[in-house]
Amino acid sequence: MAEQVTDATFESVVLNSDIPVLLDFSAPWCGPCRAIGPVIDELAGEYEGKVRIVKMNVDENPLTPTKYGIRAIPTLILFKGGEVLEQMTGAVAKPALQDLIVKKALA
């Protein structure tokens, strides 16, 4: 299950993480977000200890999405060493996310 992150915990959980972090910006009312949610949770289990997979509710946490220019959800951003490596928008298929993780986060 993917961990929930908030504006208050973003820096410690994402930017200061010693492993890469895939952050899913989403909202409960968003259909594509609900569709990709189970995939995000599966990936959290598959890459546990190697890549931290987290979710942020954009309705409850407006500061971080604004800082990163999130205009559509779901948007996924891959961070490594506190820096943005890659950003994807939309309900991305699991193989594409796995490819992103293997080629960018674990490279």
Beta strands, then each sheet from edge to edge (+ up, - down):
strand 1: 3-4
strand 2: 21-26
strand 3: 52-57
strand 4: 75-80
strand 5: 83-89
sheet 1: 1+ 3+ 2+ 4- 5+
end
